Amino acid sequence: MTGAIEAAVADVAAWLAGAAGAPVPVGPPRDDPDGGLTVWPLELRPARQTVPSGAAREPYRFVVRLLVAGTGPDALPALDRVLAAAAAAGEPEVVLAAGDPELWRAFGVPPRPALLLDVPAQLARPLPAAPPVLQPLRLRQLAMRTLDGQVVGPQRQPLAAMRVEVVGTPYATETDHAGRFRLVGLPHDPEAPDRPVRVRLVGRGRTLTADLDPADPDLVIVCAPD
């Protein structure tokens, strides 16, 4: 299986052969008595990623930078033909910045005329497969219930305007002048009827939590002093 980088290099090598009029092998710059061009991948560069517009996952995009170098008397005419072909077609993108002495020292050859080509590439990113369903789907209907209670202080005095929230849900209300509250439409799981309901009390500069027994017909929450 050919990868994205290998495919990009092979496509450029084939294009270079047509533009230069002679085969262009994939390999580092060399001192070849027969002369000619070579193409070699130098680095991978990031590219702007696109935002997916549908259910499909966008491929990962990047740029392969390749060095096209030549040696011998035929190198300059071949580079001229490659540059002219790229300029006429508008692609691949040519970068005239291959004169770094460190680059040639790394390859162990003298400096020479060369081109850098930036070629776009991409890597498919399929959506991960959904895990198999090992058990039949089971639907449960949850009943709704109402929770009535009262919030009082240490001397049983009613606490009005206290906010009562069911933790982890959007259900909330406030106590009236008698400290009473009513929460309507709370989901009730028949398989766990005794599961406590955790509420958060907010008011008078304090925040408290309490676990309430939903089966208790006379819920009273006492807010003790700190």
Disulfide bonds with the S-S distance in Angstrom:
none
